[in-house]
Amino acid sequence: MSFAGVYPHYVAKAEKKGRTKEEVDECVRWLTGYTKAGLAKQIGKRTSFREFFEKAPKFNPNASLITGVICGYRVENIEDPLMQKIRYLDKLIDELAKGKKMEKILRKPEA
């Protein structure tokens, strides 16, 4: 399954709830470390999810702070590393669509 095949669904979900493509991109870039140009390149190449995450410049170390249920699974308990990364991204987009503030979505460790 390609990231580019699912990406429009992320955008549509967010836009349907009054959020923007730019906010979706911000979530994706926060999680993966891609630049705007790097993200656009991956979408254009129709990269698989596996390759998309394997080639991510810097997977965010704060991703482990993403917790909760998505698609009936607790993201923090998913054992397959690739599936967990996909579900982390799903969770970010879900929170965006639910109206959460970006400061809450893009997790930072508590000081």
Backbone as XML, in Angstrom:
<?xml version="1.0"?>
<chain id="A" units="angstrom">
  <residue number="1" name="MET">
    <atom name="N" x="0.850" y="-1.169" z="0.000"/>
    <atom name="CA" x="0.000" y="0.000" z="0.000"/>
    <atom name="C" x="0.904" y="1.243" z="0.000"/>
  </residue>
  <residue number="2" name="SER">
    <atom name="N" x="0.590" y="2.193" z="-0.858"/>
    <atom name="CA" x="1.432" y="3.379" z="-0.950"/>
    <atom name="C" x="0.939" y="4.466" z="-0.007"/>
  </residue>
  <residue number="3" name="PHE">
    <atom name="N" x="1.892" y="5.228" z="0.504"/>
    <atom name="CA" x="1.549" y="6.366" z="1.338"/>
    <atom name="C" x="0.700" y="7.352" z="0.537"/>
  </residue>
  <residue number="4" name="ALA">
    <atom name="N" x="1.076" y="7.564" z="-0.730"/>
    <atom name="CA" x="0.351" y="8.507" z="-1.595"/>
    <atom name="C" x="-1.106" y="8.084" z="-1.803"/>
  </residue>
  <residue number="5" name="GLY">
    <atom name="N" x="-1.377" y="6.804" z="-1.728"/>
    <atom name="CA" x="-2.740" y="6.320" z="-1.898"/>
    <atom name="C" x="-3.626" y="6.647" z="-0.698"/>
  </residue>
  <residue number="6" name="VAL">
    <atom name="N" x="-3.029" y="6.749" z="0.470"/>
    <atom name="CA" x="-3.783" y="7.019" z="1.696"/>
    <atom name="C" x="-3.771" y="8.510" z="2.033"/>
  </residue>
  <residue number="7" name="TYR">
    <atom name="N" x="-2.719" y="9.199" z="1.652"/>
    <atom name="CA" x="-2.557" y="10.620" z="1.974"/>
    <atom name="C" x="-3.788" y="11.464" z="1.635"/>
  </residue>
  <residue number="8" name="PRO">
    <atom name="N" x="-4.402" y="11.318" z="0.437"/>
    <atom name="CA" x="-5.591" y="12.137" z="0.146"/>
    <atom name="C" x="-6.742" y="11.884" z="1.132"/>
  </residue>
  <residue number="9" name="HIS">
    <atom name="N" x="-6.817" y="10.685" z="1.681"/>
    <atom name="CA" x="-7.848" y="10.365" z="2.663"/>
    <atom name="C" x="-7.570" y="11.083" z="3.985"/>
  </residue>
  <residue number="10" name="TYR">
    <atom name="N" x="-6.287" y="11.187" z="4.357"/>
    <atom name="CA" x="-5.910" y="11.963" z="5.544"/>
    <atom name="C" x="-6.352" y="13.414" z="5.367"/>
  </residue>
  <residue number="11" name="VAL">
    <atom name="N" x="-6.035" y="13.972" z="4.199"/>
    <atom name="CA" x="-6.374" y="15.371" z="3.917"/>
    <atom name="C" x="-7.890" y="15.570" z="3.911"/>
  </residue>
  <residue number="12" name="ALA">
    <atom name="N" x="-8.607" y="14.666" z="3.250"/>
    <atom name="CA" x="-10.069" y="14.773" z="3.177"/>
    <atom name="C" x="-10.696" y="14.700" z="4.568"/>
  </residue>
  <residue number="13" name="LYS">
    <atom name="N" x="-10.206" y="13.797" z="5.396"/>
    <atom name="CA" x="-10.736" y="13.651" z="6.760"/>
    <atom name="C" x="-10.543" y="14.946" z="7.538"/>
  </residue>
  <residue number="14" name="ALA">
    <atom name="N" x="-9.363" y="15.520" z="7.420"/>
    <atom name="CA" x="-9.064" y="16.758" z="8.140"/>
    <atom name="C" x="-9.889" y="17.927" z="7.600"/>
  </residue>
  <residue number="15" name="GLU">
    <atom name="N" x="-9.947" y="18.045" z="6.282"/>
    <atom name="CA" x="-10.666" y="19.167" z="5.670"/>
    <atom name="C" x="-12.167" y="19.101" z="5.957"/>
  </residue>
  <residue number="16" name="LYS">
    <atom name="N" x="-12.694" y="17.891" z="6.015"/>
    <atom name="CA" x="-14.117" y="17.715" z="6.306"/>
    <atom name="C" x="-14.459" y="18.279" z="7.688"/>
  </residue>
  <residue number="17" name="LYS">
    <atom name="N" x="-13.470" y="18.312" z="8.557"/>
    <atom name="CA" x="-13.664" y="18.809" z="9.921"/>
    <atom name="C" x="-13.108" y="20.226" z="10.104"/>
  </residue>
  <residue number="18" name="GLY">
    <atom name="N" x="-12.826" y="20.914" z="8.974"/>
    <atom name="CA" x="-12.394" y="22.303" z="9.060"/>
    <atom name="C" x="-10.906" y="22.513" z="9.259"/>
  </residue>
  <residue number="19" name="ARG">
    <atom name="N" x="-10.122" y="21.467" z="9.134"/>
    <atom name="CA" x="-8.671" y="21.596" z="9.247"/>
    <atom name="C" x="-8.094" y="21.694" z="7.837"/>
  </residue>
  <residue number="20" name="THR">
    <atom name="N" x="-6.778" y="21.859" z="7.720"/>
    <atom name="CA" x="-6.173" y="22.118" z="6.414"/>
    <atom name="C" x="-5.157" y="21.055" z="6.015"/>
  </residue>
  <residue number="21" name="LYS">
    <atom name="N" x="-4.871" y="21.020" z="4.729"/>
    <atom name="CA" x="-3.822" y="20.150" z="4.190"/>
    <atom name="C" x="-2.489" y="20.501" z="4.844"/>
  </residue>
  <residue number="22" name="GLU">
    <atom name="N" x="-2.253" y="21.785" z="5.068"/>
    <atom name="CA" x="-1.003" y="22.225" z="5.692"/>
    <atom name="C" x="-0.853" y="21.649" z="7.096"/>
  </residue>
  <residue number="23" name="GLU">
    <atom name="N" x="-1.965" y="21.555" z="7.821"/>
    <atom name="CA" x="-1.909" y="20.960" z="9.160"/>
    <atom name="C" x="-1.643" y="19.465" z="9.082"/>
  </residue>
  <residue number="24" name="VAL">
    <atom name="N" x="-2.217" y="18.798" z="8.102"/>
    <atom name="CA" x="-1.927" y="17.374" z="7.887"/>
    <atom name="C" x="-0.437" y="17.213" z="7.608"/>
  </residue>
  <residue number="25" name="ASP">
    <atom name="N" x="0.077" y="18.050" z="6.699"/>
    <atom name="CA" x="1.502" y="17.981" z="6.353"/>
    <atom name="C" x="2.382" y="18.242" z="7.571"/>
  </residue>
  <residue number="26" name="GLU">
    <atom name="N" x="1.973" y="19.181" z="8.404"/>
    <atom name="CA" x="2.741" y="19.482" z="9.618"/>
    <atom name="C" x="2.815" y="18.258" z="10.531"/>
  </residue>
  <residue number="27" name="CYS">
    <atom name="N" x="1.702" y="17.557" z="10.674"/>
    <atom name="CA" x="1.694" y="16.328" z="11.484"/>
    <atom name="C" x="2.621" y="15.273" z="10.886"/>
  </residue>
  <residue number="28" name="VAL">
    <atom name="N" x="2.526" y="15.079" z="9.576"/>
    <atom name="CA" x="3.364" y="14.077" z="8.900"/>
    <atom name="C" x="4.834" y="14.446" z="9.053"/>
  </residue>
  <residue number="29" name="ARG">
    <atom name="N" x="5.156" y="15.717" z="8.849"/>
    <atom name="CA" x="6.556" y="16.147" z="8.940"/>
    <atom name="C" x="7.072" y="16.051" z="10.371"/>
  </residue>
  <residue number="30" name="TRP">
    <atom name="N" x="6.227" y="16.364" z="11.340"/>
    <atom name="CA" x="6.630" y="16.249" z="12.747"/>
    <atom name="C" x="7.006" y="14.801" z="13.062"/>
  </residue>
  <residue number="31" name="LEU">
    <atom name="N" x="6.189" y="13.863" z="12.594"/>
    <atom name="CA" x="6.409" y="12.451" z="12.898"/>
    <atom name="C" x="7.635" y="11.890" z="12.185"/>
  </residue>
  <residue number="32" name="THR">
    <atom name="N" x="7.855" y="12.308" z="10.947"/>
    <atom name="CA" x="8.857" y="11.663" z="10.103"/>
    <atom name="C" x="10.143" y="12.458" z="9.855"/>
  </residue>
  <residue number="33" name="GLY">
    <atom name="N" x="10.088" y="13.764" z="10.037"/>
    <atom name="CA" x="11.263" y="14.583" z="9.769"/>
    <atom name="C" x="11.409" y="15.008" z="8.319"/>
  </residue>
  <residue number="34" name="TYR">
    <atom name="N" x="10.439" y="14.658" z="7.471"/>
    <atom name="CA" x="10.509" y="15.092" z="6.074"/>
    <atom name="C" x="10.351" y="16.603" z="5.989"/>
  </residue>
  <residue number="35" name="THR">
    <atom name="N" x="11.013" y="17.212" z="5.015"/>
    <atom name="CA" x="10.784" y="18.611" z="4.687"/>
    <atom name="C" x="9.543" y="18.673" z="3.798"/>
  </residue>
  <residue number="36" name="LYS">
    <atom name="N" x="9.084" y="19.894" z="3.500"/>
    <atom name="CA" x="7.948" y="20.026" z="2.575"/>
    <atom name="C" x="8.287" y="19.385" z="1.242"/>
  </residue>
  <residue number="37" name="ALA">
    <atom name="N" x="9.490" y="19.673" z="0.733"/>
    <atom name="CA" x="9.910" y="19.120" z="-0.564"/>
    <atom name="C" x="10.074" y="17.604" z="-0.482"/>
  </residue>
  <residue number="38" name="GLY">
    <atom name="N" x="10.628" y="17.122" z="0.606"/>
    <atom name="CA" x="10.823" y="15.681" z="0.778"/>
    <atom name="C" x="9.506" y="14.931" z="0.840"/>
  </residue>
  <residue number="39" name="LEU">
    <atom name="N" x="8.541" y="15.524" z="1.531"/>
    <atom name="CA" x="7.218" y="14.902" z="1.609"/>
    <atom name="C" x="6.568" y="14.867" z="0.232"/>
  </residue>
  <residue number="40" name="ALA">
    <atom name="N" x="6.636" y="15.981" z="-0.477"/>
    <atom name="CA" x="6.053" y="16.038" z="-1.832"/>
    <atom name="C" x="6.705" y="15.006" z="-2.748"/>
  </residue>
  <residue number="41" name="LYS">
    <atom name="N" x="8.000" y="14.816" z="-2.588"/>
    <atom name="CA" x="8.725" y="13.836" z="-3.422"/>
    <atom name="C" x="8.236" y="12.417" z="-3.125"/>
  </residue>
  <residue number="42" name="GLN">
    <atom name="N" x="8.053" y="12.094" z="-1.851"/>
    <atom name="CA" x="7.580" y="10.752" z="-1.484"/>
    <atom name="C" x="6.165" y="10.504" z="-2.012"/>
  </residue>
  <residue number="43" name="ILE">
    <atom name="N" x="5.333" y="11.531" z="-1.960"/>
    <atom name="CA" x="3.966" y="11.395" z="-2.485"/>
    <atom name="C" x="4.020" y="11.188" z="-3.997"/>
  </residue>
  <residue number="44" name="GLY">
    <atom name="N" x="4.857" y="11.961" z="-4.665"/>
    <atom name="CA" x="4.987" y="11.844" z="-6.119"/>
    <atom name="C" x="5.528" y="10.498" z="-6.570"/>
  </residue>
  <residue number="45" name="LYS">
    <atom name="N" x="6.410" y="9.919" z="-5.773"/>
    <atom name="CA" x="7.004" y="8.619" z="-6.111"/>
    <atom name="C" x="6.068" y="7.456" z="-5.781"/>
  </residue>
  <residue number="46" name="ARG">
    <atom name="N" x="4.976" y="7.757" z="-5.080"/>
    <atom name="CA" x="4.032" y="6.720" z="-4.645"/>
    <atom name="C" x="4.731" y="5.635" z="-3.819"/>
  </residue>
  <residue number="47" name="THR">
    <atom name="N" x="5.548" y="6.084" z="-2.909"/>
    <atom name="CA" x="6.318" y="5.207" z="-2.046"/>
    <atom name="C" x="5.403" y="4.355" z="-1.166"/>
  </residue>
  <residue number="48" name="SER">
    <atom name="N" x="5.802" y="3.125" z="-0.918"/>
    <atom name="CA" x="5.049" y="2.268" z="-0.002"/>
    <atom name="C" x="5.179" y="2.835" z="1.415"/>
  </residue>
  <residue number="49" name="PHE">
    <atom name="N" x="4.255" y="2.462" z="2.287"/>
    <atom name="CA" x="4.362" y="2.897" z="3.678"/>
    <atom name="C" x="5.679" y="2.439" z="4.281"/>
  </residue>
  <residue number="50" name="ARG">
    <atom name="N" x="6.089" y="1.210" z="3.962"/>
    <atom name="CA" x="7.349" y="0.696" z="4.509"/>
    <atom name="C" x="8.511" y="1.596" z="4.106"/>
  </residue>
  <residue number="51" name="GLU">
    <atom name="N" x="8.621" y="1.878" z="2.821"/>
    <atom name="CA" x="9.709" y="2.724" z="2.334"/>
    <atom name="C" x="9.572" y="4.147" z="2.873"/>
  </residue>
  <residue number="52" name="PHE">
    <atom name="N" x="8.345" y="4.650" z="2.949"/>
    <atom name="CA" x="8.103" y="5.997" z="3.457"/>
    <atom name="C" x="8.687" y="6.145" z="4.859"/>
  </residue>
  <residue number="53" name="PHE">
    <atom name="N" x="8.432" y="5.171" z="5.723"/>
    <atom name="CA" x="8.953" y="5.258" z="7.088"/>
    <atom name="C" x="10.427" y="4.878" z="7.170"/>
  </residue>
  <residue number="54" name="GLU">
    <atom name="N" x="10.868" y="3.923" z="6.353"/>
    <atom name="CA" x="12.288" y="3.553" z="6.368"/>
    <atom name="C" x="13.172" y="4.711" z="5.921"/>
  </residue>
  <residue number="55" name="LYS">
    <atom name="N" x="12.685" y="5.501" z="4.964"/>
    <atom name="CA" x="13.475" y="6.616" z="4.432"/>
    <atom name="C" x="13.215" y="7.930" z="5.165"/>
  </residue>
  <residue number="56" name="ALA">
    <atom name="N" x="12.378" y="7.888" z="6.170"/>
    <atom name="CA" x="12.090" y="9.105" z="6.936"/>
    <atom name="C" x="13.397" y="9.656" z="7.496"/>
  </residue>
  <residue number="57" name="PRO">
    <atom name="N" x="13.647" y="10.941" z="7.284"/>
    <atom name="CA" x="14.911" y="11.538" z="7.731"/>
    <atom name="C" x="15.155" y="11.398" z="9.226"/>
  </residue>
  <residue number="58" name="LYS">
    <atom name="N" x="14.123" y="11.602" z="10.036"/>
    <atom name="CA" x="14.304" y="11.496" z="11.486"/>
    <atom name="C" x="12.949" y="11.230" z="12.125"/>
  </residue>
  <residue number="59" name="PHE">
    <atom name="N" x="12.676" y="9.966" z="12.400"/>
    <atom name="CA" x="11.425" y="9.631" z="13.060"/>
    <atom name="C" x="11.445" y="10.279" z="14.437"/>
  </residue>
  <residue number="60" name="ASN">
    <atom name="N" x="10.379" y="10.986" z="14.780"/>
    <atom name="CA" x="10.346" y="11.794" z="15.992"/>
    <atom name="C" x="10.455" y="10.920" z="17.246"/>
  </residue>
  <residue number="61" name="PRO">
    <atom name="N" x="11.453" y="11.209" z="18.094"/>
    <atom name="CA" x="11.613" y="10.418" z="19.314"/>
    <atom name="C" x="10.440" y="10.576" z="20.279"/>
  </residue>
  <residue number="62" name="ASN">
    <atom name="N" x="9.640" y="11.630" z="20.107"/>
    <atom name="CA" x="8.476" y="11.832" z="20.967"/>
    <atom name="C" x="7.251" y="11.061" z="20.485"/>
  </residue>
  <residue number="63" name="ALA">
    <atom name="N" x="7.394" y="10.300" z="19.419"/>
    <atom name="CA" x="6.264" y="9.505" z="18.914"/>
    <atom name="C" x="5.761" y="8.540" z="19.976"/>
  </residue>
  <residue number="64" name="SER">
    <atom name="N" x="6.631" y="8.096" z="20.841"/>
    <atom name="CA" x="6.200" y="7.167" z="21.890"/>
    <atom name="C" x="5.227" y="7.814" z="22.874"/>
  </residue>
  <residue number="65" name="LEU">
    <atom name="N" x="5.109" y="9.141" z="22.834"/>
    <atom name="CA" x="4.143" y="9.839" z="23.682"/>
    <atom name="C" x="2.722" y="9.766" z="23.111"/>
  </residue>
  <residue number="66" name="ILE">
    <atom name="N" x="2.602" y="9.261" z="21.865"/>
    <atom name="CA" x="1.290" y="9.095" z="21.238"/>
    <atom name="C" x="0.671" y="7.824" z="21.809"/>
  </residue>
  <residue number="67" name="THR">
    <atom name="N" x="-0.437" y="8.001" z="22.496"/>
    <atom name="CA" x="-1.117" y="6.860" z="23.109"/>
    <atom name="C" x="-2.605" y="6.930" z="22.785"/>
  </residue>
  <residue number="68" name="GLY">
    <atom name="N" x="-3.282" y="5.857" z="23.032"/>
    <atom name="CA" x="-4.720" y="5.820" z="22.817"/>
    <atom name="C" x="-5.110" y="4.768" z="21.806"/>
  </residue>
  <residue number="69" name="VAL">
    <atom name="N" x="-6.391" y="4.755" z="21.489"/>
    <atom name="CA" x="-6.947" y="3.725" z="20.620"/>
    <atom name="C" x="-7.191" y="4.294" z="19.231"/>
  </residue>
  <residue number="70" name="ILE">
    <atom name="N" x="-6.777" y="3.539" z="18.225"/>
    <atom name="CA" x="-7.071" y="3.867" z="16.829"/>
    <atom name="C" x="-7.373" y="2.550" z="16.123"/>
  </residue>
  <residue number="71" name="CYS">
    <atom name="N" x="-8.458" y="2.520" z="15.408"/>
    <atom name="CA" x="-8.888" y="1.299" z="14.702"/>
    <atom name="C" x="-9.004" y="0.110" z="15.651"/>
  </residue>
  <residue number="72" name="GLY">
    <atom name="N" x="-9.393" y="0.369" z="16.890"/>
    <atom name="CA" x="-9.604" y="-0.697" z="17.861"/>
    <atom name="C" x="-8.354" y="-1.213" z="18.547"/>
  </residue>
  <residue number="73" name="TYR">
    <atom name="N" x="-7.202" y="-0.604" z="18.286"/>
    <atom name="CA" x="-5.941" y="-1.045" z="18.889"/>
    <atom name="C" x="-5.301" y="0.096" z="19.668"/>
  </residue>
  <residue number="74" name="ARG">
    <atom name="N" x="-4.721" y="-0.227" z="20.806"/>
    <atom name="CA" x="-3.948" y="0.766" z="21.553"/>
    <atom name="C" x="-2.611" y="0.929" z="20.829"/>
  </residue>
  <residue number="75" name="VAL">
    <atom name="N" x="-2.320" y="2.132" z="20.367"/>
    <atom name="CA" x="-1.119" y="2.336" z="19.556"/>
    <atom name="C" x="0.156" y="2.005" z="20.318"/>
  </residue>
  <residue number="76" name="GLU">
    <atom name="N" x="0.162" y="2.245" z="21.613"/>
    <atom name="CA" x="1.372" y="1.975" z="22.397"/>
    <atom name="C" x="1.637" y="0.483" z="22.573"/>
  </residue>
  <residue number="77" name="ASN">
    <atom name="N" x="0.658" y="-0.362" z="22.272"/>
    <atom name="CA" x="0.821" y="-1.814" z="22.446"/>
    <atom name="C" x="1.037" y="-2.563" z="21.130"/>
  </residue>
  <residue number="78" name="ILE">
    <atom name="N" x="1.058" y="-1.874" z="20.016"/>
    <atom name="CA" x="1.253" y="-2.544" z="18.725"/>
    <atom name="C" x="2.697" y="-3.006" z="18.622"/>
  </residue>
  <residue number="79" name="GLU">
    <atom name="N" x="2.880" y="-4.294" z="18.352"/>
    <atom name="CA" x="4.219" y="-4.872" z="18.365"/>
    <atom name="C" x="4.961" y="-4.705" z="17.044"/>
  </residue>
  <residue number="80" name="ASP">
    <atom name="N" x="4.263" y="-4.751" z="15.923"/>
    <atom name="CA" x="4.925" y="-4.606" z="14.626"/>
    <atom name="C" x="5.357" y="-3.149" z="14.452"/>
  </residue>
  <residue number="81" name="PRO">
    <atom name="N" x="6.663" y="-2.886" z="14.320"/>
    <atom name="CA" x="7.155" y="-1.504" z="14.253"/>
    <atom name="C" x="6.555" y="-0.687" z="13.103"/>
  </residue>
  <residue number="82" name="LEU">
    <atom name="N" x="6.405" y="-1.291" z="11.938"/>
    <atom name="CA" x="5.832" y="-0.554" z="10.810"/>
    <atom name="C" x="4.368" y="-0.226" z="11.076"/>
  </residue>
  <residue number="83" name="MET">
    <atom name="N" x="3.602" y="-1.196" z="11.528"/>
    <atom name="CA" x="2.190" y="-0.956" z="11.809"/>
    <atom name="C" x="2.032" y="0.088" z="12.909"/>
  </residue>
  <residue number="84" name="GLN">
    <atom name="N" x="2.910" y="0.066" z="13.891"/>
    <atom name="CA" x="2.830" y="1.059" z="14.962"/>
    <atom name="C" x="3.061" y="2.466" z="14.410"/>
  </residue>
  <residue number="85" name="LYS">
    <atom name="N" x="4.023" y="2.628" z="13.513"/>
    <atom name="CA" x="4.270" y="3.941" z="12.910"/>
    <atom name="C" x="3.076" y="4.409" z="12.082"/>
  </residue>
  <residue number="86" name="ILE">
    <atom name="N" x="2.480" y="3.494" z="11.345"/>
    <atom name="CA" x="1.285" y="3.835" z="10.557"/>
    <atom name="C" x="0.163" y="4.278" z="11.492"/>
  </residue>
  <residue number="87" name="ARG">
    <atom name="N" x="-0.039" y="3.563" z="12.567"/>
    <atom name="CA" x="-1.106" y="3.896" z="13.518"/>
    <atom name="C" x="-0.802" y="5.184" z="14.279"/>
  </residue>
  <residue number="88" name="TYR">
    <atom name="N" x="0.482" y="5.456" z="14.552"/>
    <atom name="CA" x="0.848" y="6.756" z="15.136"/>
    <atom name="C" x="0.351" y="7.873" z="14.218"/>
  </residue>
  <residue number="89" name="LEU">
    <atom name="N" x="0.611" y="7.736" z="12.938"/>
    <atom name="CA" x="0.190" y="8.757" z="11.978"/>
    <atom name="C" x="-1.337" y="8.829" z="11.920"/>
  </residue>
  <residue number="90" name="ASP">
    <atom name="N" x="-1.997" y="7.677" z="11.892"/>
    <atom name="CA" x="-3.465" y="7.655" z="11.914"/>
    <atom name="C" x="-3.991" y="8.406" z="13.136"/>
  </residue>
  <residue number="91" name="LYS">
    <atom name="N" x="-3.369" y="8.183" z="14.281"/>
    <atom name="CA" x="-3.814" y="8.812" z="15.522"/>
    <atom name="C" x="-3.638" y="10.328" z="15.447"/>
  </residue>
  <residue number="92" name="LEU">
    <atom name="N" x="-2.523" y="10.792" z="14.906"/>
    <atom name="CA" x="-2.302" y="12.233" z="14.768"/>
    <atom name="C" x="-3.378" y="12.866" z="13.895"/>
  </residue>
  <residue number="93" name="ILE">
    <atom name="N" x="-3.681" y="12.225" z="12.771"/>
    <atom name="CA" x="-4.695" y="12.757" z="11.853"/>
    <atom name="C" x="-6.068" y="12.706" z="12.506"/>
  </residue>
  <residue number="94" name="ASP">
    <atom name="N" x="-6.343" y="11.656" z="13.241"/>
    <atom name="CA" x="-7.618" y="11.535" z="13.942"/>
    <atom name="C" x="-7.776" y="12.669" z="14.958"/>
  </residue>
  <residue number="95" name="GLU">
    <atom name="N" x="-6.727" y="12.950" z="15.716"/>
    <atom name="CA" x="-6.781" y="14.035" z="16.699"/>
    <atom name="C" x="-6.950" y="15.390" z="16.008"/>
  </residue>
  <residue number="96" name="LEU">
    <atom name="N" x="-6.284" y="15.564" z="14.887"/>
    <atom name="CA" x="-6.425" y="16.796" z="14.106"/>
    <atom name="C" x="-7.886" y="16.980" z="13.690"/>
  </residue>
  <residue number="97" name="ALA">
    <atom name="N" x="-8.471" y="15.916" z="13.160"/>
    <atom name="CA" x="-9.858" y="15.971" z="12.695"/>
    <atom name="C" x="-10.840" y="16.186" z="13.847"/>
  </residue>
  <residue number="98" name="LYS">
    <atom name="N" x="-10.453" y="15.772" z="15.027"/>
    <atom name="CA" x="-11.332" y="15.947" z="16.189"/>
    <atom name="C" x="-11.201" y="17.340" z="16.798"/>
  </residue>
  <residue number="99" name="GLY">
    <atom name="N" x="-10.341" y="18.175" z="16.209"/>
    <atom name="CA" x="-10.241" y="19.556" z="16.660"/>
    <atom name="C" x="-9.212" y="19.839" z="17.731"/>
  </residue>
  <residue number="100" name="LYS">
    <atom name="N" x="-8.358" y="18.879" z="18.037"/>
    <atom name="CA" x="-7.324" y="19.123" z="19.025"/>
    <atom name="C" x="-6.388" y="20.228" z="18.544"/>
  </residue>
  <residue number="101" name="LYS">
    <atom name="N" x="-5.824" y="20.963" z="19.466"/>
    <atom name="CA" x="-4.862" y="22.014" z="19.123"/>
    <atom name="C" x="-3.534" y="21.375" z="18.709"/>
  </residue>
  <residue number="102" name="MET">
    <atom name="N" x="-2.867" y="22.020" z="17.759"/>
    <atom name="CA" x="-1.598" y="21.475" z="17.248"/>
    <atom name="C" x="-0.577" y="21.281" z="18.370"/>
  </residue>
  <residue number="103" name="GLU">
    <atom name="N" x="-0.574" y="22.174" z="19.367"/>
    <atom name="CA" x="0.389" y="22.046" z="20.472"/>
    <atom name="C" x="0.197" y="20.731" z="21.228"/>
  </residue>
  <residue number="104" name="LYS">
    <atom name="N" x="-1.040" y="20.250" z="21.263"/>
    <atom name="CA" x="-1.337" y="18.984" z="21.943"/>
    <atom name="C" x="-1.046" y="17.783" z="21.046"/>
  </residue>
  <residue number="105" name="ILE">
    <atom name="N" x="-1.304" y="17.958" z="19.747"/>
    <atom name="CA" x="-1.092" y="16.856" z="18.804"/>
    <atom name="C" x="0.404" y="16.556" z="18.648"/>
  </residue>
  <residue number="106" name="LEU">
    <atom name="N" x="1.195" y="17.616" z="18.485"/>
    <atom name="CA" x="2.646" y="17.465" z="18.277"/>
    <atom name="C" x="3.305" y="17.415" z="19.652"/>
  </residue>
  <residue number="107" name="ARG">
    <atom name="N" x="3.341" y="16.228" z="20.184"/>
    <atom name="CA" x="3.754" y="16.021" z="21.571"/>
    <atom name="C" x="5.174" y="16.461" z="21.869"/>
  </residue>
  <residue number="108" name="LYS">
    <atom name="N" x="5.318" y="16.973" z="23.088"/>
    <atom name="CA" x="6.622" y="17.315" z="23.631"/>
    <atom name="C" x="6.681" y="16.688" z="25.008"/>
  </residue>
  <residue number="109" name="PRO">
    <atom name="N" x="7.883" y="16.243" z="25.423"/>
    <atom name="CA" x="7.970" y="15.667" z="26.763"/>
    <atom name="C" x="7.643" y="16.743" z="27.797"/>
  </residue>
  <residue number="110" name="GLU">
    <atom name="N" x="7.009" y="16.322" z="28.879"/>
    <atom name="CA" x="6.685" y="17.284" z="29.923"/>
    <atom name="C" x="7.958" y="17.672" z="30.643"/>
  </residue>
  <residue number="111" name="ALA">
    <atom name="N" x="8.079" y="18.961" z="30.920"/>
    <atom name="CA" x="9.308" y="19.475" z="31.574"/>
    <atom name="C" x="9.264" y="19.244" z="33.060"/>
  </residue>
</chain>
